[in-house]
Amino acid sequence: MDAVLDPLRAEFGDRICFRSYDIDLPDDQGFVRDIGNIPALGCFIGGKWVESVIGMRSADVCRQKFNGWLELADGKTPTPKWFTRFWSALFGA
């Protein structure tokens, strides 16, 4: 996954905060224990989970996802109804 994401980090680094975890490092086990499948990309906007992408994806597919998430964060794309219902059901907000 790093081979795909490294060039995208350079391209989107000024607009997206990238975090990664090495599943083999003991210090990261607490976090990755709760991830069902690896590799996984998670998108959070304003501290709220928006979407997870499970499995390897090409750089082009990741780029499309990132651009869509940026549009959502900028308010150019309306928040999907499923997300609003999901968030309300979980957190009552």
C-alpha positions in Angstrom: 0.0 0.0 0.0 2.9 2.4 0.7 4.1 2.1 -2.9 0.6 3.3 -4.1 0.2 6.0 -1.4 3.7 7.5 -1.4 3.3 9.5 -4.6 -0.2 10.5 -3.6 1.1 11.8 -0.3 3.3 14.2 -2.3 0.3 15.2 -4.5 -2.3 15.6 -1.7 -0.1 16.3 1.3 -1.1 19.9 1.6 -4.8 19.0 1.8 -4.9 15.5 3.4 -3.4 14.4 6.6 -2.0 10.9 6.1 -1.4 8.5 8.9 -0.2 4.9 8.6 0.4 2.0 11.0 2.8 -0.9 10.6 0.8 -4.0 11.7 4.0 -5.8 12.7 5.1 -3.2 15.3 4.1 -3.9 18.9 3.3 -0.2 19.5 0.7 -0.2 16.7 -1.1 -3.4 17.8 -3.7 -1.6 19.9 -4.9 0.4 16.9 -4.7 -2.3 14.2 -6.4 -4.9 16.5 -9.7 -3.1 15.8 -9.3 -3.1 12.0 -11.1 -6.0 10.4 -9.2 -6.3 7.1 -5.8 -5.0 5.9 -5.0 -2.9 4.0 -7.6 -0.4 4.8 -8.0 3.3 4.2 -10.2 5.4 6.4 -11.5 8.9 5.7 -12.4 11.2 8.6 -13.7 14.7 8.0 -13.9 17.0 10.9 -13.1 14.1 13.2 -16.1 12.1 11.9 -15.7 8.8 10.0 -17.0 9.1 6.4 -15.9 6.0 4.6 -13.5 3.0 4.7 -11.9 1.4 1.6 -10.8 -2.1 2.2 -8.2 -3.9 0.0 -5.5 -2.7 -2.4 -6.5 0.0 -4.9 -4.6 1.5 -7.8 -3.2 5.1 -7.5 -5.9 6.2 -9.9 -8.7 4.8 -7.8 -7.2 6.3 -4.7 -6.9 9.7 -6.4 -10.6 9.6 -7.4 -11.5 8.7 -3.8 -9.3 11.5 -2.3 -10.8 14.1 -4.7 -14.3 13.0 -3.8 -13.5 13.2 -0.1 -12.0 16.7 -0.6 -15.1 17.9 -2.4 -17.2 16.5 0.5 -15.0 18.3 3.0 -15.3 21.5 1.0 -19.0 21.3 0.9 -19.2 20.8 -2.8 -20.7 17.4 -2.5 -23.7 17.0 -0.3 -23.3 14.7 2.7 -24.8 11.3 1.6 -28.1 10.5 3.3 -26.9 7.1 4.4 -24.0 8.9 6.3 -26.4 11.3 8.0 -28.7 8.5 9.1 -25.8 6.4 10.2 -24.2 9.2 12.3 -27.5 10.1 13.9 -28.2 6.5 14.8 -24.8 6.1 16.4 -24.4 9.4 18.2 -27.8 11.1 18.2 -26.3 14.1 16.5 
